[in-house]
């Protein structure tokens, strides 16, 4: 029972198979599951280790026997290791996002940060921002709920944000002409991170580039979190240089497709 892979609802856009099979010598399957199939799959436990994506990062926690400190801190799981029927959950989105910020020298401490979206993808990102000492974190969402405000309110009342992070799917292929907000009001902006990686340059990141603002897509985060997941899968250590190698090869391949 040496099955590795990714479970989620819609996986047609995923590059996880390509990334994992460059990181290690195993076959990595993309396993799209309906809600009913998800519960059957988790109950059967017929896997060695898996990654978890939308919409099951929280729902999967009811099947776990143990939670790593990272997963407990974030409140969501994206990596599960099966050790003789005992399921342990981890969160490598946290470390993947932290790696991206550090790699591009994006400072969060004492900064005002605007986060776009309040879905499952934002949990790890919000945890990182809090731990790095952001002065203020404002969360904007298409529909107002819990702690969020609207995008319009964000542009009107929080134009002094230093960093914007898009955790939504707005702008993802094939809807490449969409963007969650305009950057025009944000005069103090120093960096934009868009966790979308297909396309590599979203409309939001194009606008950042046009305004001479640092823009970073989600591909590096995807690869970094996959590397950390692979380390849990195989109980091994992989050098960070592997992230750069895969990033270069994958970016070159994606740029070919964009032309």
C-alpha positions in Angstrom: 0.0 0.0 0.0 2.4 2.6 -1.2 -0.1 5.1 -2.8 0.8 8.8 -2.8 -1.3 11.6 -4.2 -3.6 14.6 -4.0 -7.2 14.5 -3.1 -9.7 17.4 -3.7 -12.7 18.2 -5.8 -11.4 19.7 -9.0 -7.8 18.8 -9.8 -7.5 19.4 -13.6 -5.3 22.5 -13.1 -2.9 20.9 -10.6 0.9 20.7 -11.1 1.4 18.6 -7.9 2.0 15.4 -9.8 4.8 16.9 -11.9 6.4 18.5 -8.8 6.2 15.5 -6.5 7.6 13.1 -9.1 10.6 15.4 -9.5 11.1 15.6 -5.8 11.1 11.8 -5.1 11.0 8.4 -6.7 7.3 7.5 -6.3 4.2 7.7 -8.4 1.9 10.6 -7.3 -1.7 10.4 -8.3 -4.3 13.1 -8.8 -7.5 11.8 -7.1 -10.5 14.0 -7.6 -13.3 13.0 -5.1 -16.9 14.0 -4.7 -18.1 14.6 -1.1 -19.4 11.0 -0.9 -16.2 9.6 -2.5 -14.1 11.6 -0.1 -15.7 10.0 3.0 -15.3 6.5 1.6 -11.7 7.2 0.6 -10.7 8.5 4.1 -12.5 5.6 5.9 -10.7 3.0 3.7 -7.2 4.5 4.5 -5.8 2.9 1.4 -2.8 5.2 1.0 0.7 5.7 2.3 0.5 9.5 2.3 -1.6 12.2 0.6 -2.0 15.9 0.1 -5.4 17.5 0.6 -6.8 20.5 -1.2 -10.1 22.4 -1.6 -12.6 21.7 -0.3 -11.5 19.1 2.2 -8.7 20.7 4.2 -10.8 21.2 7.3 -13.3 18.3 6.8 -10.5 15.8 6.7 -9.5 16.5 10.3 -12.3 14.3 11.7 -10.5 11.3 10.2 -7.2 12.0 11.8 -5.7 10.3 14.9 -3.0 13.0 15.4 -2.4 16.6 14.5 1.1 18.0 14.1 1.7 21.3 15.7 1.6 23.1 12.3 -1.9 21.8 11.5 -3.2 22.5 15.0 -1.9 26.1 14.8 -3.5 26.7 11.4 -6.7 24.8 11.9 -6.4 23.0 8.5 -4.6 20.0 7.1 -3.0 19.6 3.7 -0.7 16.7 4.3 -1.5 13.3 5.8 0.8 10.4 6.6 -0.5 6.9 7.2 1.6 4.9 9.6 0.1 1.4 10.0 -3.4 2.8 10.0 -2.6 5.8 12.2 -3.3 9.0 10.3 -1.2 12.1 11.2 -2.1 15.5 9.8 0.3 18.3 8.9 0.1 21.8 7.3 2.8 22.6 4.8 1.0 25.6 3.3 2.2 27.6 6.3 5.9 26.8 5.7 5.4 27.2 1.9 4.0 30.7 2.2 6.7 31.6 4.8 9.4 30.4 2.4 8.0 32.6 -0.4 7.9 35.7 1.8 11.5 35.1 3.0 12.8 34.3 -0.5 11.5 37.6 -1.9 12.4 39.6 1.2 8.8 40.7 1.8 8.7 42.3 5.2 5.5 41.8 7.2 6.5 43.0 10.7 4.7 46.2 11.6 3.1 46.4 8.2 -0.6 46.7 7.3 -1.6 43.7 5.1 -4.7 43.3 3.0 -5.7 39.7 2.4 -8.2 39.0 -0.4 -10.4 36.0 0.3 -11.5 34.1 3.4 -11.6 30.5 2.2 -9.6 27.5 3.2 -6.5 28.8 1.4 -6.3 31.9 3.6 -6.0 30.0 7.0 -2.3 29.2 6.8 -1.5 32.7 5.3 -3.3 34.5 8.1 -1.4 32.4 10.7 1.9 33.3 9.0 1.0 37.0 9.0 0.1 37.0 12.7 3.2 35.1 13.6 5.4 37.6 11.7 4.0 40.5 13.6 1.9 42.3 11.1 0.7 45.7 12.5 -2.8 45.2 11.0 -4.4 42.4 9.0 -7.5 43.4 6.9 -9.5 40.6 5.3 -11.7 41.4 2.3 -14.1 39.0 0.7 -16.6 39.0 -2.2 -19.4 38.5 0.4 -19.1 40.0 3.8 -18.9 37.5 6.6 -17.3 37.0 10.0 -14.3 39.3 10.2 -14.3 40.4 6.5 -15.1 43.6 4.7 -16.1 44.1 1.0 -13.5 44.7 -1.7 -15.0 48.2 -2.2 -14.6 49.0 1.5 -11.0 47.8 1.3 -10.2 50.1 -1.6 -12.0 53.1 0.1 -10.9 52.7 3.7 -7.6 50.7 3.6 -5.6 52.2 0.8 -2.6 52.6 3.1 -2.0 48.8 3.0 1.7 47.9 2.4 1.2 44.4 1.2 -1.7 42.7 -0.6 -2.2 38.9 -0.7 -4.7 37.3 -3.0 -5.9 34.0 -1.7 -8.9 33.8 -4.1 -9.2 32.0 -7.4 -10.1 35.2 -9.2 -7.8 35.5 -12.2 -7.1 31.8 -12.4 -7.1 30.1 -15.8 -9.4 30.2 -17.8 -10.7 33.5 -16.4 -7.5 35.3 -16.9 -9.0 38.7 -17.5 -10.5 38.8 -14.0 -9.0 40.5 -11.0 -10.4 40.9 -7.5 -9.5 44.6 -7.1 -7.7 47.5 -8.7 -4.4 48.6 -7.2 -4.9 52.2 -8.1 -5.9 53.4 -4.6 -3.0 51.8 -2.9 -0.2 54.5 -2.9 1.9 52.8 -0.1 2.0 49.3 -1.7 5.3 47.6 -1.7 4.4 44.0 -2.6 1.6 41.9 -4.1 1.5 38.1 -3.6 -1.1 36.2 -5.7 -1.2 32.5 -4.7 -2.6 31.7 -8.2 0.1 30.0 -10.4 -1.9 29.4 -13.6 -1.3 31.8 -15.3 2.1 32.6 -13.9 1.3 36.3 -14.3 -2.3 37.1 -13.3 -4.0 40.4 -14.2 -3.4 41.5 -10.6 0.3 40.8 -10.9 0.5 42.6 -14.3 -1.0 45.7 -12.7 1.6 45.4 -9.9 4.4 45.2 -12.5 3.0 48.2 -14.4 3.1 50.2 -11.1 6.7 49.0 -10.3 5.5 47.0 -7.3 7.0 43.6 -6.5 4.7 40.9 -7.6 5.0 37.2 -6.7 2.8 34.3 -7.9 1.9 31.1 -6.0 4.2 28.7 -7.9 7.1 28.9 -5.4 4.7 28.4 -2.5 3.2 25.3 -4.2 6.7 23.8 -4.8 7.9 24.7 -1.3 4.9 23.2 0.5 5.2 20.1 -1.8 8.9 19.7 -0.8 7.9 19.9 2.9 5.1 17.4 2.4 7.5 15.0 0.6 9.8 15.2 3.7 6.9 14.0 5.9 5.9 11.4 3.3 9.3 9.7 3.3 10.7 10.9 6.7 13.7 12.4 4.9 15.3 15.8 4.3 15.3 17.6 1.0 17.5 20.6 0.3 15.8 23.9 -0.6 17.9 24.0 -3.8 15.3 21.5 -5.1 12.7 24.2 -5.0 14.6 26.5 -7.3 15.4 23.7 -9.7 11.8 22.7 -10.1 10.6 26.3 -10.2 13.0 27.1 -13.1 11.9 24.0 -15.1 8.2 24.5 -14.4 8.3 28.2 -15.1 10.0 27.6 -18.5 7.3 25.0 -19.4 4.5 27.3 -18.4 5.9 30.3 -20.3 6.0 28.1 -23.4 2.2 27.5 -23.0 1.5 31.1 -22.4 3.0 32.1 -25.8 
